[in-house]
Amino acid sequence: MSITSAATLATLHRTGPRRITDLAATEGVTQPAMTVLVRVMEESGLVERRGDPSDRRVTLVHLTEAGTSYVQARRQAGVDAFAKLIGRLADDEVDALLAALPALAHLAELESQDHEGPKR
């Protein structure tokens, strides 16, 4: 799976259903490229397109159960890899990581806000 595909699935998991144009802007690709990407992920059963109940002219991309499972498995694999590596650190290094967690959480929050763009 491409990095853009994985990032798009993660965005949908984090933010909920989105328009293709919004996903393209968020992921930094053209709208036609995102349309192709969504089609491929739809054929793979990871996403589905549904009409927007508040505006029938709009189509939203939704994660399927398989898409949600993929995102969760990928995240768990990352957690497991980091846990294994952290287990190899000295106690003072683990303490340093723990002390840095609030700043790292804030960085992640700022990045997420930048990545999602303005709220509508």
Buried (B, 14 or more C-beta within 10 A) or exposed (E): EEEBBEBBBBBBBEBEBBBBEBBBBBBEBEEEEBBEBBEBBBEBEBBBEEEEEEEEEEBBBBBBEBBBEBBEEBEEEEEEEEEEEEEEEEEEEEEEEEEEEEEEEEEEEEEEEEBBEEEE
